Amino acid sequence: MVTIPEKTVIHQKITIRHNGVDYQGWEHRKESFDENSELDGQPIKLICDLSTTPDVEGSHYGICRVVKEGVD
């Protein structure tokens, strides 16, 4: 019998549809069921600009950017 090691991988994806166009807002993979583990315990607060080209920010990809704690 072969044992396959278990590893949790959660794929998160936010797609924004506006005027018939899909925008990749947020894509992230995390390895924990812990709440807010995407940003080391901080709640996810995003700002998304449809005119932005999707890009990597830290371990996240898309047009949405993380709003830093204490910034609105």
Secondary structure as GFF3:
##gff-version 3
##sequence-region A 1 72
A	DSSP	beta_strand	10	18	.	.	.	ID=ss1
A	DSSP	beta_strand	21	30	.	.	.	ID=ss2
A	DSSP	three_ten_helix	37	39	.	.	.	ID=ss3
A	DSSP	beta_strand	46	48	.	.	.	ID=ss4
A	DSSP	beta_strand	55	57	.	.	.	ID=ss5
A	DSSP	beta_strand	60	62	.	.	.	ID=ss6
A	DSSP	beta_strand	64	66	.	.	.	ID=ss7
###
